Amino acid sequence: MKKLFYLILFFSLTGASSVLAQTNETNKKTPARIIGVAKDQNTGEPVPYATAALYVAGTEENIAGGVADDEGKFFITGMEPGEYTLKISFLGFETKSVQNIKVTSPNGDVVLGDILMTDEGLALEEVTVQGQRELIEERVDRTIYKAENDKTTAGGDGTDVLRRVPMLSVDLDGNVSMRGSSNITVLIDNRPSAIAASSISDALRQIPAEEIKAVEVITSPSARFDAEGTSGVINIVTKKNNLQGVSLNVRSGVGLRGSNLSLNGAARKGKFGFSLGGFGRSGYNIKGRFENEQLITNPNSSIARVIQSADTRQNNIFGRYNFGVDYEIDKYNFLTGAVNFGIRNSNNYQNNFFTENYLEDQLISKALRETDVINESNSVDISVNYTKTFEKKGKEFSILTLYSRDNRENSFVNSLFDDDLETVNSRLRNDNPSKNEEFTIQLDFVNPLGKDGQQILEYGAKNILRKAVSDFAYFQADGADGDFIESENPSLTNAFNYDQNVTAAYTSYTFNFLKNYTLKTGLRYEYTMITADFKTETTAEIPSYGTLVPSVNASRKLKNGNLIKAAYNRRISRPSLRFLNPNINASNPLQISQGNPVLDPELTDNYEMGYSTFFKGTVINFSGFYRNTTGSIQAVRTIQDNGIIFTTYENIGREQAVGTNIFANVAIGSKLSFNGGFDVYYSMLDNGLEDPLLAAENQGFVVSGRLFGNYSLPKDWQIQVFSFARGRRVQLQGLSGGFAVYGLSFNKQFDDKRGSIGFGADNFLSKEFIVKNELTTPTIMQNSSTALRNMNFKVNFSYRIGKLSMDQRPRRRKKSINNDDLKGGEGGDMNEGGGPGVGNK
């Protein structure tokens, strides 16, 4: 606790010093200010949080800047008398330049009035805007990464994009964590997806990077969001339009490790809009190796030692297909519908899987195996949403519906060879088909209050009917051609049914006070009913429970446009099928794993503080946080007979984390820009048990960082570099290894920027790199490593056919359901030894 106290004190003092610095400035004589209001040219409405940058006239020397408030109003200070150019930018709008701004006095105000910003679709082809657009936008309740402005991800997928986002960490398998926690919710265009719910890593691989417009990181969700997600919510915003006409985009890429192809079409005529698209991505030639050594202390104090090694190979195919339609019934009524399909086929092979067993220093046995793992899935999401607006600005009512289904098939065949290491002695097969199905209906109402509409009351209700099924069976066969015989053991062959009904209601109130302060408070109540049973007589008694979830978000606008914010919220995380699945995963017979059907939800209290500033072409964002989780769901390892390490999941006593995130975006002139940052947190885990054989605790620092650079060359050429590294992570009973990835790419646009071609290389300085993991308990000491050969060279190509023109009607914000109430974990695999995964939800 003493360490925790000092860490919290450090982050509090750091944040307080920033506030004091700003407060002292306000006591001085008010300097000259440039004041303006950013507005949408089409609708006349404010553009909240637009970024304003001030340049010396006729140069690219940036000397000051600011961020607009929620009414689009901005203030810029810190300049001497002279002539300047102002540039205003915001996600979805063309950068607006205001020329010939003259500051004649060191203390007077220069009022620019309304500055009209144009939607990107209205940009004239002959106009060229120099300089790098902002990549980061800071709002009261979220940080937005503008992925469309980062060309380093060309030819990649959602995994490549999220590796560049502040506060996020993505490992080599595509598993996402926020501030060190994997307990997050990923939404696509503000709606959940069946494939994202079952496996975040699978969902990311199915989204082409070029289709991602922005990534929103919501670390302190309001009461309107479901109460799930210890760390928060990630919303991936894909590119949409409100244009007239027909267009088709073609993108493709070919590399040593993978290829991709996508076709996306859009059409709009009058009140109807349509979209149809597909994306396919394959991975091949992905080779590596696996090594494992474990020492086990037996009850008689003797030491059993196991040494394992294998060659690995992976082949993957991912696909995502979608059809959407929207219809503007009249001025106040809007209807949308969408169907999304996803597929995933993954084959993993372990060849020359050699195992040696020692007792003390004497070799007891040895075995040679081959393991083939199949992980296939298909998903469908169907949504129909209705939105009604009113004459009163901001007043809105919506009914949202969603049906999702994900079918998954996990299986493996483990072949054991005779002593001659050539003849197959026996084969073991595990089949685990699973299904995740849910239907959701949600009602939301937004009502601005007061004469100016600055007070906002939100309330609504939601119901989720969810059904998960895991059907599993084990089979044994003699030799290479013998028939498989199904096991009659109910722990090996059974079916698990899990039905969940979550009913929720919420209210939220936002208001301004003391001129520069904004407070958003909310309260949400969720009641969960669960029934679970097996096909056999085995039962799982899980009681119903209710959860009250408060949230508070506060912010203060400073005179120079900077922003400071603080938040508190409580979150609940229900275990998904990944943690509940009772199927025994024995692809590595010395490291088996099994879910726990009677897990309880975990509760987390989150506290955070953030500060963002802008000066001389540099944007800096700082945030500090403290997280306290009770009943945290963690992997727990014990020893079974014959020295087998058994992994399952338990609600441990407590998990705490305190840390910070710092991110900076630096523009050096009009052609060179860098952005990057680092995350550091101190993790503390304790299961609260007193038995020395079962008690476990662990703590330590976890650090990760990223750096990206972009340089514009003549004739529409660009050079981009990127790098990401994550240090080892603290677990209850050990440490998981760190890793680093990097890349270099060249891109050229042609045919009036309708097309582009790029050449890139990833991890090109080394043939392979090694990720090491450690496991330590009173009776187990294990060290395993995975070597990956992921050097990759690629060629990317894209071209746009057709042309769209802007629809001048006011744009309507599309709404969709957010199912954020499951702890999904890190990907789909429960195993620790490189074996197959299980059906997940």
C-alpha angles and dihedrals in degrees: 000000000000090000090048091050093053092047093051090046091052095052092043092052091047092054092042092053090057091052093048091050091055093044092053090054092058091058092062125084109289108260127215114294136199109212129190145146122233112217138176109253092213100048104019090229123134121267102224119216096006112166118240121198125186122212133185106257113267094012140078092235107130112204107166144358148167146197123248120239125238089282093055093251119138138183126203123194137164101072131120123229110287145092120302146176121224124208121193122191137177138165110282096014134094114249108265120217123201113194134200099026107170122202107193101169133045090224109031131098123245107205113201096178120205117000111198117217123203126222113249091246091066096057113128113237094228093056115093119193112205124211136043120294120233114271097195130055121185122209134175095264104019150028116233123207110201099217095177089069093056113081096179090090096060111140093014134099140237091292091062091050096049091051086068098050120104116250092016129107124193120190128211092274093053095256111152129216131178118212089344097310123109090196098103138122122236118205128187113214090344093304133098122244128212091228092049091050093051097041125000092193091056092050093051092052090055096057117080113227093231090062094057113096099178144343118225117205109200108187096171109037117197126234090272090073122074113268093248128105121071092207099030141250134315116203116194109204113203125203115277134168143196095212136138122235137030130298138172127196122199121194131173141165137187127196144156092261103031150355136211141194130185136178119189125178132184133188133178130181120172111308095350126085128183136186130186126176149149137198129191129185131179132193122201142155089040104152134169145134139251130214130181136177123180133179119202126191110218123212089258089055093251117137121237116198128197126190120189135176136170144169113239135205133180136196121182138181122188130180138177126186129180144181123190138177133183130188130193103215093187140319094301105028127071131178129193135179135180141179121199128185127191134185133187129183117179127175121189124185132193113194127183088018097181124186128187123189121202132183105206099319098330120104108234102174145342133202140187121211142171120209126197116190125193121193114177131164144166128193140187131195122190119185134177118183133182125196128187123192129188139215088260106088113250096010110130143163125193141180114201128188133183136180118191133178132177122186116193134182120197121178141151138190117208114195118199118202129214123249089275087066090224108073120072109236100183143341131222121201131189122191119191116173112177139180133204116192132171143167122201135187122184134182122198131180126188119190123177113213134202130034094290096039092232092128110076127194117195128181138157150139137240141190128195122191108194131181126185125183128187117186113186138175140170125217132191127204135181119233126340096304106030122124118261114245118203118236117241094204106116091215089060101034118037146103126247122203121193121183121184132183117191118186119184142176128185145179129195132184127195124189142158124233138172088023098271102044129091125190126190116187128178145172127202131183123198128185119196126198119188135186120183132174144156130231089245127053092280111117136196115204111202118171124219118251142188127218130199112205122191125188135187127186121181132177139178125206114217123212096253093054096263119136135217122188141176133190146181129191142156121228136192125207120198116200115254125214089271088072098032101047109118093199110123111232107209103158085126100042093203093052112043128169139195136180125241114237094195100056118142123223119263124235124213134189113205127197123180144165128196139186131185130187141174129210137154097348094317128112116196126186124189127184134171127193146180122202127189119187126185120197091017112189108237138164112258124195128204136167121257129187118304093025097289116159108225119201125196137146129261138175100250123201105257145347123191133179133180123182153122142243125208123187131177135187114197126188115197105192120315099303109041127061137163132192130179146119146174139247124211129176138163113230125203123185129177128167091202096228123139100200103104091218093054104028115106136174135160139175141173148123124291119197132185134168145177138199130189131180135189130190125184117217129192121279095033096297121142135187120207132183129184138179136178130184133179125190125221117295128228118241131180093259105021147330134294117218129257128231144185135215131186141172147185126209141176121205133184129190122211143174094044089315093301090121139032137188126197142185122203146168129203127201090349099157097070136037094223142346131213130233114200128200130192131202121189129178132146089271104024134063114175133173120184133170136191121203117204127195101204103149104141138183119191146177120210129196134180136171135178120218121194131014135256128202125208120266106227095209115108113274117247122214110238115227131205143167123281113205101185103155109103132085099228100177126202108323128305107300126097096181125100098196105062097269130132127297131239134238106283141199 
